[in-house]
């Protein structure tokens, strides 16, 4: 039973910034990948960024250079810094955890990010 709780979403102007946080609790094995997906209205859910327990990040091309993912393993928390936000970044952002071994995955409830001109 793993729970992921996101926070930090909100309404921002184009060019603005937000920082999303996702705190994990429950039975979490050391080797895992945590990250963020997003789903905009009328679109499929897509990977934004993820980061391994060793600190290796991956980014979608659309956010590379603007977003930064990080994690604090002692706090079991992953962060996403969103800079230079664009209206097309508007979506529900979901935290995700995948265990390196086995097929266990977990999802957060989502947090709304709205970039409005």
N, C-alpha and C positions, 0 to 999 in steps of 0.2 A: 504494500500500500504506500505509494509515493504520491505526495501532493505538491503541486507547483502553484505558487501564488504570485501573480504579477501585480505591479504597481507602476505608477509614473506616467500613464497616458494622459492625454488631454488635448485641448485646442490650442494651436499655435499658428502664428503668421508664417507665410512663406519666408524661408531663410532663417527661421528660428530653430531652437534646439529643445530636445527633451532627453531625459535619461530614464530608461525603463529598467526595472529591477524584477528579478524572479527568485524567490526564496524557495528552496526545496526542503522537504521534510519527509521522514519515513525511512524505509530501508533502501539506502542508496549505496551501491558498490563503488569502490574507489575509481575504477576504470569506467568512464562514461563520457558521453558527449552531450553538452547542453547547448541550446540555441534558440533562435527565434524564427518563427514563420509568420507570415501575414496573409490576410485574405481581404481583398477589396471587394466592394459590391460588384456582382456579376463576373467575378474572376475566381480562378482556382487558388487554393492555398499554395503559397510558394515559400521556399526557404529564403530567409534574409541573411542569416549568418549563424554559424555555430562554432564551438570551440571545444577541443578535447580537454580531458582532465590534465593533460600535460601542457596545455596552453597553446596549442596549434589552432589558429583561427582560419575560417573559410568565409568568404563573402559572395553574395550575389553581385554580378557585374553592375547592376543598377544602383547599388549602394556603396560600392567600393570607393574609398576616399572620402566618404561622408559619414559613414557609421563606423563605430568601433565597438567590438564585443570584448568583454573581459569577464573573469570569474574570480571569486574568492572561495577557495576550497574549504577554508576553515569555517566560513559562514554558510557554505553550501548555497551560494547565490551567484547568479549570472546577471550581467548588466549589458545593456545596449545603449550606447551614446549615439543619439541621432542629431546630426548637425546639418546645416544647409538644407532644411526640409523643403520639399516640393509638394504641391497639391497631389501629385500621383503617389506620394507616400501614404496618403490617407488609407487606413485599413484597420482591422482588428489584428493586433499583434499577439501571438500565442507563444508562450514558453514551451519548450520541448526538451525532454531528456531521453536519451537512449543509452542503455547499458552496452558496454563493449562486448560482453559475453552474454549469450542468450538473446532472446527476442523482446525483452521487456522495454516498452516505451511508455512515456507519460506525457500528458498535455495539461497546461494551465487553462484557466477559464477565459483568458483573453483580456486585453486592455485596448480601449479605443484610442487611436491616434488620428486626429483630424487636423489637416493643414489647410487653412482657409484664407483666401485673399481678401 
